[in-house]
């Protein structure tokens, strides 16, 4: 099956973002292990602790976990909107690639400033750039189809 240029661009950027999302979870596990912070009793006992050693409020682990959750909340809608944009004919492959680049850069920047605890508004700017990409794609699809 040969993909259109638009779908090929959407597949490319979706794959990049899904790989980012998949690897972002890997940032949480080392922090849990090195800090011995486990959210489940069985994990605590498996790593030499007691079931009552469960801890849910470690700042380092929670910051990494929240960054990962924020990626899920933003990347998954972007992928859906990107494919709707590509399939609806609302834009060209060049436009899809440009929006994909901007969104990906915004998500990487968001993760870096989140994990490094860079003062606001750095994280907010990265978030709103990504949000604007989602709104742009959704708006263009709706305008194109109606």
N, CA, C and O atoms as a GROMACS GRO file, in nm:
protein
  584
    1UNK      N    1   0.084  -0.118   0.000
    1UNK     CA    2   0.000   0.000   0.000
    1UNK      C    3   0.088   0.124   0.000
    1UNK      O    4   0.176   0.139   0.085
    2UNK      N    5   0.065   0.210  -0.093
    2UNK     CA    6   0.142   0.333  -0.100
    2UNK      C    7   0.064   0.446  -0.033
    2UNK      O    8  -0.054   0.467  -0.059
    3UNK      N    9   0.134   0.516   0.054
    3UNK     CA   10   0.071   0.626   0.127
    3UNK      C   11   0.084   0.756   0.048
    3UNK      O   12   0.179   0.776  -0.026
    4UNK      N   13  -0.014   0.841   0.066
    4UNK     CA   14  -0.001   0.975   0.010
    4UNK      C   15   0.110   1.048   0.085
    4UNK      O   16   0.152   1.005   0.193
    5UNK      N   17   0.158   1.155   0.028
    5UNK     CA   18   0.262   1.234   0.094
    5UNK      C   19   0.213   1.286   0.229
    5UNK      O   20   0.289   1.292   0.326
    6UNK      N   21   0.084   1.322   0.236
    6UNK     CA   22   0.027   1.373   0.361
    6UNK      C   23   0.023   1.265   0.469
    6UNK      O   24   0.061   1.290   0.583
    7UNK      N   25  -0.022   1.146   0.432
    7UNK     CA   26  -0.027   1.037   0.529
    7UNK      C   27   0.113   0.993   0.570
    7UNK      O   28   0.137   0.958   0.686
    8UNK      N   29   0.205   0.993   0.475
    8UNK     CA   30   0.343   0.956   0.507
    8UNK      C   31   0.402   1.052   0.609
    8UNK      O   32   0.470   1.010   0.703
    9UNK      N   33   0.377   1.182   0.593
    9UNK     CA   34   0.426   1.281   0.690
    9UNK      C   35   0.360   1.260   0.825
    9UNK      O   36   0.426   1.270   0.929
   10UNK      N   37   0.231   1.231   0.826
   10UNK     CA   38   0.159   1.207   0.952
   10UNK      C   39   0.213   1.083   1.022
   10UNK      O   40   0.230   1.083   1.144
   11UNK      N   41   0.241   0.979   0.946
   11UNK     CA   42   0.297   0.856   1.005
   11UNK      C   43   0.435   0.886   1.064
   11UNK      O   44   0.465   0.841   1.175
   12UNK      N   45   0.518   0.959   0.993
   12UNK     CA   46   0.653   0.993   1.039
   12UNK      C   47   0.649   1.065   1.174
   12UNK      O   48   0.712   1.022   1.270
   13UNK      N   49   0.573   1.176   1.181
   13UNK     CA   50   0.570   1.255   1.303
   13UNK      C   51   0.499   1.183   1.416
   13UNK      O   52   0.535   1.200   1.533
   14UNK      N   53   0.400   1.102   1.384
   14UNK     CA   54   0.333   1.023   1.488
   14UNK      C   55   0.428   0.920   1.547
   14UNK      O   56   0.427   0.897   1.668
   15UNK      N   57   0.508   0.859   1.463
   15UNK     CA   58   0.604   0.760   1.512
   15UNK      C   59   0.708   0.825   1.602
   15UNK      O   60   0.741   0.771   1.708
   16UNK      N   61   0.761   0.939   1.560
   16UNK     CA   62   0.858   1.012   1.643
   16UNK      C   63   0.798   1.043   1.780
   16UNK      O   64   0.861   1.021   1.883
   17UNK      N   65   0.674   1.095   1.780
   17UNK     CA   66   0.610   1.133   1.906
   17UNK      C   67   0.575   1.013   1.992
   17UNK      O   68   0.586   1.020   2.115
   18UNK      N   69   0.533   0.903   1.930
   18UNK     CA   70   0.504   0.782   2.009
   18UNK      C   71   0.631   0.724   2.070
   18UNK      O   72   0.628   0.672   2.182
   19UNK      N   73   0.742   0.734   1.998
   19UNK     CA   74   0.870   0.690   2.056
   19UNK      C   75   0.910   0.779   2.174
   19UNK      O   76   0.961   0.730   2.274
   20UNK      N   77   0.887   0.909   2.161
   20UNK     CA   78   0.914   1.000   2.272
   20UNK      C   79   0.827   0.963   2.392
   20UNK      O   80   0.875   0.959   2.505
   21UNK      N   81   0.701   0.937   2.366
   21UNK     CA   82   0.608   0.901   2.472
   21UNK      C   83   0.650   0.769   2.539
   21UNK      O   84   0.646   0.758   2.661
   22UNK      N   85   0.689   0.672   2.459
   22UNK     CA   86   0.730   0.542   2.513
   22UNK      C   87   0.856   0.553   2.598
   22UNK      O   88   0.868   0.485   2.700
   23UNK      N   89   0.949   0.636   2.556
   23UNK     CA   90   1.074   0.648   2.631
   23UNK      C   91   1.061   0.741   2.752
   23UNK      O   92   1.140   0.732   2.845
   24UNK      N   93   0.962   0.830   2.750
   24UNK     CA   94   0.943   0.920   2.865
   24UNK      C   95   0.912   0.842   2.992
   24UNK      O   96   0.951   0.882   3.101
   25UNK      N   97   0.843   0.730   2.977
   25UNK     CA   98   0.815   0.645   3.093
   25UNK      C   99   0.942   0.587   3.154
   25UNK      O  100   0.945   0.553   3.272
   26UNK      N  101   1.046   0.575   3.072
   26UNK     CA  102   1.173   0.522   3.121
   26UNK      C  103   1.243   0.619   3.215
   26UNK      O  104   1.336   0.580   3.286
   27UNK      N  105   1.201   0.744   3.216
   27UNK     CA  106   1.260   0.841   3.309
   27UNK      C  107   1.210   0.820   3.451
   27UNK      O  108   1.278   0.856   3.547
   28UNK      N  109   1.091   0.762   3.465
   28UNK     CA  110   1.030   0.744   3.597
   28UNK      C  111   1.094   0.626   3.670
   28UNK      O  112   1.126   0.637   3.789
   29UNK      N  113   1.113   0.514   3.601
   29UNK     CA  114   1.162   0.392   3.666
   29UNK      C  115   1.297   0.410   3.736
   29UNK      O  116   1.310   0.369   3.851
   30UNK      N  117   1.399   0.467   3.671
   30UNK     CA  118   1.527   0.483   3.742
   30UNK      C  119   1.514   0.570   3.867
   30UNK      O  120   1.580   0.544   3.968
   31UNK      N  121   1.431   0.673   3.860
   31UNK     CA  122   1.412   0.758   3.978
   31UNK      C  123   1.348   0.678   4.091
   31UNK      O  124   1.387   0.692   4.207
   32UNK      N  125   1.251   0.596   4.058
   32UNK     CA  126   1.188   0.512   4.160
   32UNK      C  127   1.290   0.416   4.223
   32UNK      O  128   1.293   0.399   4.345
   33UNK      N  129   1.371   0.354   4.139
   33UNK     CA  130   1.467   0.255   4.188
   33UNK      C  131   1.578   0.319   4.273
   33UNK      O  132   1.610   0.269   4.381
   34UNK      N  133   1.635   0.428   4.225
   34UNK     CA  134   1.746   0.489   4.299
   34UNK      C  135   1.699   0.556   4.428
   34UNK      O  136   1.774   0.562   4.526
   35UNK      N  137   1.577   0.605   4.429
   35UNK     CA  138   1.525   0.673   4.547
   35UNK      C  139   1.441   0.580   4.635
   35UNK      O  140   1.394   0.620   4.742
   36UNK      N  141   1.423   0.455   4.588
   36UNK     CA  142   1.342   0.354   4.659
   36UNK      C  143   1.203   0.409   4.692
   36UNK      O  144   1.155   0.404   4.806
   37UNK      N  145   1.140   0.461   4.586
   37UNK     CA  146   1.005   0.517   4.598
   37UNK      C  147   0.912   0.432   4.512
   37UNK      O  148   0.918   0.436   4.389
   38UNK      N  149   0.827   0.356   4.578
   38UNK     CA  150   0.738   0.265   4.507
   38UNK      C  151   0.593   0.296   4.542
   38UNK      O  152   0.561   0.326   4.657
   39UNK      N  153   0.507   0.287   4.442
   39UNK     CA  154   0.366   0.321   4.463
   39UNK      C  155   0.280   0.198   4.492
   39UNK      O  156   0.161   0.211   4.517
   40UNK      N  157   0.340   0.080   4.487
   40UNK     CA  158   0.267  -0.043   4.513
   40UNK      C  159   0.342  -0.128   4.615
   40UNK      O  160   0.465  -0.136   4.610
   41UNK      N  161   0.270  -0.192   4.708
   41UNK     CA  162   0.338  -0.274   4.810
   41UNK      C  163   0.422  -0.386   4.749
   41UNK      O  164   0.531  -0.415   4.800
   42UNK      N  165   0.374  -0.450   4.643
   42UNK     CA  166   0.450  -0.560   4.583
   42UNK      C  167   0.581  -0.513   4.522
   42UNK      O  168   0.680  -0.587   4.520
   43UNK      N  169   0.584  -0.390   4.471
   43UNK     CA  170   0.708  -0.336   4.416
   43UNK      C  171   0.807  -0.306   4.529
   43UNK      O  172   0.927  -0.331   4.516
   44UNK      N  173   0.755  -0.254   4.637
   44UNK     CA  174   0.840  -0.225   4.752
   44UNK      C  175   0.904  -0.351   4.807
   44UNK      O  176   1.025  -0.354   4.832
   45UNK      N  177   0.826  -0.455   4.826
   45UNK     CA  178   0.881  -0.581   4.881
   45UNK      C  179   0.975  -0.648   4.781
   45UNK      O  180   1.074  -0.708   4.822
   46UNK      N  181   0.947  -0.638   4.652
   46UNK     CA  182   1.034  -0.697   4.551
   46UNK      C  183   1.173  -0.634   4.554
   46UNK      O  184   1.272  -0.701   4.525
   47UNK      N  185   1.179  -0.507   4.590
   47UNK     CA  186   1.307  -0.436   4.594
   47UNK      C  187   1.363  -0.423   4.735
   47UNK      O  188   1.443  -0.333   4.763
   48UNK      N  189   1.321  -0.513   4.825
   48UNK     CA  190   1.380  -0.520   4.959
   48UNK      C  191   1.313  -0.436   5.065
   48UNK      O  192   1.363  -0.429   5.177
   49UNK      N  193   1.203  -0.372   5.033
   49UNK     CA  194   1.133  -0.290   5.131
   49UNK      C  195   1.019  -0.367   5.196
   49UNK      O  196   1.006  -0.489   5.180
   50UNK      N  197   0.938  -0.294   5.268
   50UNK     CA  198   0.820  -0.351   5.333
   50UNK      C  199   0.696  -0.301   5.259
   50UNK      O  200   0.700  -0.196   5.196
   51UNK      N  201   0.585  -0.376   5.266
   51UNK     CA  202   0.462  -0.332   5.200
   51UNK      C  203   0.417  -0.192   5.244
   51UNK      O  204   0.360  -0.118   5.164
   52UNK      N  205   0.442  -0.157   5.369
   52UNK     CA  206   0.400  -0.026   5.418
   52UNK      C  207   0.494   0.087   5.377
   52UNK      O  208   0.470   0.203   5.412
   53UNK      N  209   0.602   0.054   5.303
   53UNK     CA  210   0.697   0.157   5.257
   53UNK      C  211   0.649   0.231   5.132
   53UNK      O  212   0.724   0.308   5.073
   54UNK      N  213   0.525   0.208   5.093
   54UNK     CA  214   0.470   0.275   4.976
   54UNK      C  215   0.475   0.426   4.997
   54UNK      O  216   0.438   0.477   5.103
   55UNK      N  217   0.522   0.497   4.893
   55UNK     CA  218   0.534   0.642   4.902
   55UNK      C  219   0.482   0.704   4.772
   55UNK      O  220   0.522   0.664   4.663
   56UNK      N  221   0.395   0.800   4.785
   56UNK     CA  222   0.333   0.860   4.668
   56UNK      C  223   0.366   1.007   4.649
   56UNK      O  224   0.310   1.073   4.561
   57UNK      N  225   0.456   1.060   4.731
   57UNK     CA  226   0.479   1.205   4.726
   57UNK      C  227   0.625   1.247   4.710
   57UNK      O  228   0.662   1.355   4.754
   58UNK      N  229   0.707   1.163   4.649
   58UNK     CA  230   0.846   1.201   4.624
   58UNK      C  231   0.849   1.302   4.510
   58UNK      O  232   0.799   1.274   4.401
   59UNK      N  233   0.908   1.418   4.534
   59UNK     CA  234   0.904   1.528   4.437
   59UNK      C  235   0.970   1.491   4.304
   59UNK      O  236   0.918   1.525   4.199
   60UNK      N  237   1.084   1.424   4.308
   60UNK     CA  238   1.156   1.390   4.184
   60UNK      C  239   1.075   1.289   4.102
   60UNK      O  240   1.055   1.308   3.982
   61UNK      N  241   1.029   1.184   4.166
   61UNK     CA  242   0.951   1.082   4.096
   61UNK      C  243   0.822   1.142   4.042
   61UNK      O  244   0.784   1.117   3.928
   62UNK      N  245   0.755   1.219   4.124
   62UNK     CA  246   0.626   1.278   4.084
   62UNK      C  247   0.644   1.378   3.969
   62UNK      O  248   0.559   1.385   3.880
   63UNK      N  249   0.750   1.454   3.970
   63UNK     CA  250   0.775   1.549   3.860
   63UNK      C  251   0.794   1.473   3.729
   63UNK      O  252   0.741   1.514   3.626
   64UNK      N  253   0.869   1.365   3.732
   64UNK     CA  254   0.890   1.285   3.611
   64UNK      C  255   0.761   1.218   3.567
   64UNK      O  256   0.731   1.211   3.447
   65UNK      N  257   0.684   1.168   3.662
   65UNK     CA  258   0.557   1.103   3.631
   65UNK      C  259   0.458   1.203   3.570
   65UNK      O  260   0.389   1.172   3.474
   66UNK      N  261   0.453   1.324   3.627
   66UNK     CA  262   0.363   1.427   3.573
   66UNK      C  263   0.405   1.470   3.433
   66UNK      O  264   0.319   1.497   3.348
   67UNK      N  265   0.534   1.477   3.407
   67UNK     CA  266   0.581   1.512   3.272
   67UNK      C  267   0.535   1.405   3.172
   67UNK      O  268   0.493   1.437   3.061
   68UNK      N  269   0.544   1.278   3.213
   68UNK     CA  270   0.499   1.169   3.127
   68UNK      C  271   0.348   1.175   3.105
   68UNK      O  272   0.302   1.159   2.992
   69UNK      N  273   0.272   1.199   3.209
   69UNK     CA  274   0.127   1.211   3.196
   69UNK      C  275   0.090   1.328   3.105
   69UNK      O  276  -0.002   1.318   3.024
   70UNK      N  277   0.160   1.439   3.119
   70UNK     CA  278   0.133   1.554   3.036
   70UNK      C  279   0.160   1.523   2.889
   70UNK      O  280   0.086   1.569   2.802
   71UNK      N  281   0.264   1.446   2.862
   71UNK     CA  282   0.290   1.402   2.724
   71UNK      C  283   0.172   1.321   2.671
   71UNK      O  284   0.126   1.344   2.559
   72UNK      N  285   0.123   1.227   2.752
   72UNK     CA  286   0.010   1.145   2.707
   72UNK      C  287  -0.112   1.232   2.676
   72UNK      O  288  -0.181   1.211   2.577
   73UNK      N  289  -0.138   1.330   2.762
   73UNK     CA  290  -0.255   1.416   2.746
   73UNK      C  291  -0.245   1.505   2.623
   73UNK      O  292  -0.348   1.554   2.574
   74UNK      N  293  -0.127   1.529   2.573
   74UNK     CA  294  -0.109   1.619   2.460
   74UNK      C  295  -0.070   1.550   2.330
   74UNK      O  296  -0.116   1.590   2.223
   75UNK      N  297   0.013   1.448   2.338
   75UNK     CA  298   0.060   1.381   2.217
   75UNK      C  299  -0.052   1.298   2.153
   75UNK      O  300  -0.067   1.300   2.031
   76UNK      N  301  -0.129   1.226   2.232
   76UNK     CA  302  -0.232   1.140   2.174
   76UNK      C  303  -0.338   1.219   2.096
   76UNK      O  304  -0.373   1.179   1.985
   77UNK      N  305  -0.390   1.331   2.150
   77UNK     CA  306  -0.483   1.410   2.068
   77UNK      C  307  -0.417   1.467   1.942
   77UNK      O  308  -0.480   1.474   1.837
   78UNK      N  309  -0.290   1.506   1.953
   78UNK     CA  310  -0.220   1.560   1.837
   78UNK      C  311  -0.215   1.456   1.726
   78UNK      O  312  -0.240   1.489   1.610
   79UNK      N  313  -0.184   1.333   1.760
   79UNK     CA  314  -0.175   1.228   1.658
   79UNK      C  315  -0.310   1.208   1.590
   79UNK      O  316  -0.317   1.198   1.467
   80UNK      N  317  -0.417   1.203   1.668
   80UNK     CA  318  -0.550   1.190   1.609
   80UNK      C  319  -0.583   1.305   1.517
   80UNK      O  320  -0.630   1.285   1.405
   81UNK      N  321  -0.557   1.427   1.563
   81UNK     CA  322  -0.585   1.545   1.480
   81UNK      C  323  -0.496   1.550   1.356
   81UNK      O  324  -0.541   1.592   1.249
   82UNK      N  325  -0.372   1.506   1.370
   82UNK     CA  326  -0.280   1.506   1.256
   82UNK      C  327  -0.330   1.413   1.146
   82UNK      O  328  -0.326   1.447   1.028
   83UNK      N  329  -0.378   1.296   1.185
   83UNK     CA  330  -0.430   1.202   1.085
   83UNK      C  331  -0.560   1.253   1.023
   83UNK      O  332  -0.582   1.235   0.903
   84UNK      N  333  -0.646   1.314   1.102
   84UNK     CA  334  -0.768   1.373   1.046
   84UNK      C  335  -0.733   1.482   0.946
   84UNK      O  336  -0.794   1.492   0.840
   85UNK      N  337  -0.635   1.563   0.980
   85UNK     CA  338  -0.587   1.670   0.892
   85UNK      C  339  -0.534   1.610   0.762
   85UNK      O  340  -0.566   1.658   0.653
   86UNK      N  341  -0.453   1.506   0.773
   86UNK     CA  342  -0.393   1.443   0.655
   86UNK      C  343  -0.498   1.376   0.566
   86UNK      O  344  -0.491   1.386   0.444
   87UNK      N  345  -0.594   1.309   0.627
   87UNK     CA  346  -0.694   1.235   0.549
   87UNK      C  347  -0.803   1.325   0.492
   87UNK      O  348  -0.864   1.291   0.391
   88UNK      N  349  -0.828   1.438   0.556
   88UNK     CA  350  -0.936   1.526   0.510
   88UNK      C  351  -0.897   1.612   0.392
   88UNK      O  352  -0.983   1.667   0.324
   89UNK      N  353  -0.769   1.624   0.367
   89UNK     CA  354  -0.723   1.711   0.259
   89UNK      C  355  -0.718   1.857   0.302
   89UNK      O  356  -0.714   1.947   0.217
   90UNK      N  357  -0.716   1.882   0.432
   90UNK     CA  358  -0.717   2.020   0.482
   90UNK      C  359  -0.582   2.090   0.464
   90UNK      O  360  -0.574   2.212   0.475
   91UNK      N  361  -0.477   2.014   0.436
   91UNK     CA  362  -0.346   2.075   0.420
   91UNK      C  363  -0.251   1.985   0.344
   91UNK      O  364  -0.283   1.870   0.313
   92UNK      N  365  -0.135   2.037   0.314
   92UNK     CA  366  -0.035   1.964   0.237
   92UNK      C  367   0.061   1.887   0.328
   92UNK      O  368   0.061   1.904   0.450
   93UNK      N  369   0.141   1.802   0.266
   93UNK     CA  370   0.243   1.728   0.340
   93UNK      C  371   0.343   1.824   0.404
   93UNK      O  372   0.392   1.799   0.514
   94UNK      N  373   0.374   1.932   0.336
   94UNK     CA  374   0.466   2.033   0.390
   94UNK      C  375   0.409   2.094   0.517
   94UNK      O  376   0.481   2.114   0.615
   95UNK      N  377   0.281   2.124   0.515
   95UNK     CA  378   0.215   2.181   0.633
   95UNK      C  379   0.215   2.081   0.749
   95UNK      O  380   0.238   2.117   0.864
   96UNK      N  381   0.188   1.955   0.716
   96UNK     CA  382   0.187   1.850   0.819
   96UNK      C  383   0.325   1.839   0.881
   96UNK      O  384   0.338   1.828   1.003
   97UNK      N  385   0.428   1.840   0.799
   97UNK     CA  386   0.565   1.831   0.851
   97UNK      C  387   0.601   1.951   0.937
   97UNK      O  388   0.665   1.937   1.041
   98UNK      N  389   0.560   2.070   0.894
   98UNK     CA  390   0.590   2.190   0.970
   98UNK      C  391   0.522   2.187   1.107
   98UNK      O  392   0.585   2.215   1.209
   99UNK      N  393   0.394   2.153   1.109
   99UNK     CA  394   0.322   2.145   1.236
   99UNK      C  395   0.381   2.033   1.323
   99UNK      O  396   0.392   2.048   1.444
  100UNK      N  397   0.419   1.921   1.260
  100UNK     CA  398   0.482   1.811   1.333
  100UNK      C  399   0.612   1.854   1.398
  100UNK      O  400   0.640   1.819   1.513
  101UNK      N  401   0.693   1.929   1.325
  101UNK     CA  402   0.820   1.978   1.380
  101UNK      C  403   0.797   2.074   1.497
  101UNK      O  404   0.862   2.063   1.601
  102UNK      N  405   0.704   2.166   1.478
  102UNK     CA  406   0.677   2.264   1.584
  102UNK      C  407   0.625   2.194   1.709
  102UNK      O  408   0.671   2.222   1.820
  103UNK      N  409   0.529   2.103   1.691
  103UNK     CA  410   0.471   2.034   1.805
  103UNK      C  411   0.575   1.948   1.877
  103UNK      O  412   0.583   1.949   2.000
  104UNK      N  413   0.654   1.875   1.800
  104UNK     CA  414   0.758   1.789   1.860
  104UNK      C  415   0.859   1.873   1.937
  104UNK      O  416   0.897   1.837   2.049
  105UNK      N  417   0.903   1.983   1.880
  105UNK     CA  418   0.997   2.072   1.950
  105UNK      C  419   0.934   2.125   2.078
  105UNK      O  420   1.001   2.134   2.181
  106UNK      N  421   0.806   2.160   2.072
  106UNK     CA  422   0.738   2.212   2.191
  106UNK      C  423   0.728   2.105   2.299
  106UNK      O  424   0.745   2.136   2.417
  107UNK      N  425   0.701   1.981   2.261
  107UNK     CA  426   0.689   1.874   2.360
  107UNK      C  427   0.825   1.840   2.421
  107UNK      O  428   0.834   1.814   2.541
  108UNK      N  429   0.930   1.840   2.340
  108UNK     CA  430   1.064   1.814   2.394
  108UNK      C  431   1.102   1.928   2.489
  108UNK      O  432   1.154   1.903   2.598
  109UNK      N  433   1.077   2.051   2.448
  109UNK     CA  434   1.107   2.166   2.534
  109UNK      C  435   1.027   2.158   2.664
  109UNK      O  436   1.080   2.185   2.771
  110UNK      N  437   0.901   2.121   2.654
  110UNK     CA  438   0.816   2.109   2.772
  110UNK      C  439   0.874   2.007   2.870
  110UNK      O  440   0.881   2.033   2.991
  111UNK      N  441   0.916   1.893   2.819
  111UNK     CA  442   0.972   1.788   2.905
  111UNK      C  443   1.101   1.836   2.971
  111UNK      O  444   1.122   1.816   3.091
  112UNK      N  445   1.188   1.899   2.894
  112UNK     CA  446   1.316   1.946   2.948
  112UNK      C  447   1.294   2.050   3.058
  112UNK      O  448   1.354   2.039   3.165
  113UNK      N  449   1.210   2.148   3.032
  113UNK     CA  450   1.190   2.252   3.134
  113UNK      C  451   1.112   2.199   3.253
  113UNK      O  452   1.130   2.247   3.365
  114UNK      N  453   1.026   2.100   3.230
  114UNK     CA  454   0.952   2.039   3.342
  114UNK      C  455   1.048   1.964   3.433
  114UNK      O  456   1.046   1.981   3.555
  115UNK      N  457   1.132   1.879   3.374
  115UNK     CA  458   1.224   1.798   3.454
  115UNK      C  459   1.332   1.882   3.521
  115UNK      O  460   1.377   1.850   3.631
  116UNK      N  461   1.374   1.988   3.455
  116UNK     CA  462   1.478   2.073   3.512
  116UNK      C  463   1.422   2.178   3.608
  116UNK      O  464   1.497   2.255   3.667
  117UNK      N  465   1.291   2.182   3.623
  117UNK     CA  466   1.223   2.278   3.711
  117UNK      C  467   1.259   2.422   3.675
  117UNK      O  468   1.282   2.506   3.763
  118UNK      N  469   1.264   2.449   3.545
  118UNK     CA  470   1.291   2.585   3.498
  118UNK      C  471   1.170   2.671   3.535
  118UNK      O  472   1.055   2.627   3.524
  119UNK      N  473   1.197   2.792   3.579
  119UNK     CA  474   1.088   2.878   3.625
  119UNK      C  475   0.992   2.911   3.510
  119UNK      O  476   1.028   2.913   3.393
  120UNK      N  477   0.869   2.936   3.550
  120UNK     CA  478   0.767   2.977   3.455
  120UNK      C  479   0.804   3.115   3.401
  120UNK      O  480   0.866   3.192   3.473
  121UNK      N  481   0.768   3.149   3.280
  121UNK     CA  482   0.668   3.088   3.194
  121UNK      C  483   0.723   2.989   3.092
  121UNK      O  484   0.654   2.959   2.994
  122UNK      N  485   0.844   2.937   3.110
  122UNK     CA  486   0.904   2.849   3.010
  122UNK      C  487   0.816   2.729   2.978
  122UNK      O  488   0.790   2.699   2.862
  123UNK      N  489   0.769   2.661   3.082
  123UNK     CA  490   0.686   2.542   3.060
  123UNK      C  491   0.552   2.581   2.999
  123UNK      O  492   0.500   2.511   2.911
  124UNK      N  493   0.495   2.690   3.044
  124UNK     CA  494   0.366   2.735   2.991
  124UNK      C  495   0.378   2.770   2.842
  124UNK      O  496   0.288   2.739   2.764
  125UNK      N  497   0.486   2.834   2.804
  125UNK     CA  498   0.504   2.868   2.662
  125UNK      C  499   0.511   2.742   2.578
  125UNK      O  500   0.446   2.732   2.475
  126UNK      N  501   0.591   2.644   2.623
  126UNK     CA  502   0.601   2.518   2.549
  126UNK      C  503   0.465   2.449   2.540
  126UNK      O  504   0.428   2.396   2.435
  127UNK      N  505   0.389   2.451   2.650
  127UNK     CA  506   0.256   2.389   2.650
  127UNK      C  507   0.163   2.459   2.551
  127UNK      O  508   0.095   2.393   2.473
  128UNK      N  509   0.161   2.591   2.554
  128UNK     CA  510   0.068   2.664   2.468
  128UNK      C  511   0.106   2.656   2.320
  128UNK      O  512   0.018   2.662   2.234
  129UNK      N  513   0.233   2.642   2.289
  129UNK     CA  514   0.273   2.620   2.149
  129UNK      C  515   0.214   2.488   2.101
  129UNK      O  516   0.158   2.481   1.991
  130UNK      N  517   0.225   2.383   2.182
  130UNK     CA  518   0.166   2.254   2.146
  130UNK      C  519   0.014   2.261   2.137
  130UNK      O  520  -0.046   2.205   2.045
  131UNK      N  521  -0.047   2.330   2.231
  131UNK     CA  522  -0.192   2.345   2.229
  131UNK      C  523  -0.237   2.419   2.104
  131UNK      O  524  -0.336   2.381   2.041
  132UNK      N  525  -0.165   2.523   2.066
  132UNK     CA  526  -0.197   2.597   1.944
  132UNK      C  527  -0.190   2.505   1.822
  132UNK      O  528  -0.275   2.514   1.733
  133UNK      N  529  -0.092   2.415   1.817
  133UNK     CA  530  -0.082   2.320   1.705
  133UNK      C  531  -0.208   2.232   1.699
  133UNK      O  532  -0.263   2.210   1.592
  134UNK      N  533  -0.252   2.184   1.814
  134UNK     CA  534  -0.374   2.102   1.817
  134UNK      C  535  -0.496   2.182   1.772
  134UNK      O  536  -0.576   2.133   1.693
  135UNK      N  537  -0.509   2.303   1.822
  135UNK     CA  538  -0.623   2.387   1.784
  135UNK      C  539  -0.619   2.422   1.635
  135UNK      O  540  -0.722   2.425   1.568
  136UNK      N  541  -0.500   2.447   1.584
  136UNK     CA  542  -0.484   2.476   1.442
  136UNK      C  543  -0.531   2.358   1.357
  136UNK      O  544  -0.610   2.375   1.264
  137UNK      N  545  -0.482   2.238   1.390
  137UNK     CA  546  -0.519   2.121   1.311
  137UNK      C  547  -0.670   2.096   1.317
  137UNK      O  548  -0.734   2.074   1.214
  138UNK      N  549  -0.725   2.099   1.436
  138UNK     CA  550  -0.869   2.077   1.452
  138UNK      C  551  -0.951   2.182   1.381
  138UNK      O  552  -1.049   2.149   1.314
  139UNK      N  553  -0.912   2.308   1.394
  139UNK     CA  554  -0.984   2.416   1.327
  139UNK      C  555  -0.979   2.404   1.176
  139UNK      O  556  -1.080   2.425   1.109
  140UNK      N  557  -0.862   2.371   1.123
  140UNK     CA  558  -0.847   2.356   0.977
  140UNK      C  559  -0.932   2.240   0.924
  140UNK      O  560  -0.992   2.252   0.818
  141UNK      N  561  -0.937   2.132   0.997
  141UNK     CA  562  -1.019   2.018   0.954
  141UNK      C  563  -1.167   2.059   0.951
  141UNK      O  564  -1.236   2.035   0.853
  142UNK      N  565  -1.213   2.120   1.058
  142UNK     CA  566  -1.354   2.161   1.064
  142UNK      C  567  -1.388   2.262   0.954
  142UNK      O  568  -1.492   2.250   0.889
  143UNK      N  569  -1.301   2.359   0.934
  143UNK     CA  570  -1.327   2.458   0.830
  143UNK      C  571  -1.325   2.396   0.689
  143UNK      O  572  -1.404   2.434   0.602
  144UNK      N  573  -1.236   2.300   0.670
  144UNK     CA  574  -1.224   2.235   0.540
  144UNK      C  575  -1.346   2.150   0.509
  144UNK      O  576  -1.392   2.146   0.395
  145UNK      N  577  -1.399   2.083   0.610
  145UNK     CA  578  -1.511   1.990   0.586
  145UNK      C  579  -1.646   2.058   0.589
  145UNK      O  580  -1.742   2.003   0.536
  146UNK      N  581  -1.656   2.175   0.649
  146UNK     CA  582  -1.787   2.241   0.658
  146UNK      C  583  -1.776   2.374   0.595
  146UNK      O  584  -1.874   2.448   0.590
   0.00000   0.00000   0.00000
